[in-house]
Amino acid sequence: MSLRTAVIFLIGIFLGLIVGGLTHLDGHSTAMAVLTGLGATGVSIPVLHVMIGGH
């Protein structure tokens, strides 16, 4: 795995944790927060790939 790929995954996971945490703090259930965080991670990785020098 290249450094670029690792950075993209780490930033994506970090964004997912932030979104999931904020969802949980907003009063939603833990399951909803986890699903929201996973969704945010899944959406952010392709976006980050393009933003950080993707094709």
GINOR-V845836 format. One record per residue. SS is DSSP state (H for helix, E for strand, - for the rest). OMEGA is omega in whole degrees, 0 to 359 (NA if undefined). Layout:
BEGIN
ss=<SS,SS>
omega=<OMEGA,OMEGA>
END
This chain:
BEGIN
ss=<-,-,H,H,H,H,H,H,H,H,H,H,H,H,H,H,H,H,H,H,H,H,H,H,H,-,-,-,-,H,H,H,H,H,H,H,H,H,H,H,H,H,H,H,H,H,H,H,H,H,H,-,-,-,->
omega=<181,179,180,179,179,179,179,179,181,178,178,178,178,179,177,177,179,181,178,178,179,177,179,179,179,176,178,181,180,179,179,179,179,179,178,178,177,177,179,177,181,180,186,184,177,178,178,178,180,183,183,171,178,181,NA>
END
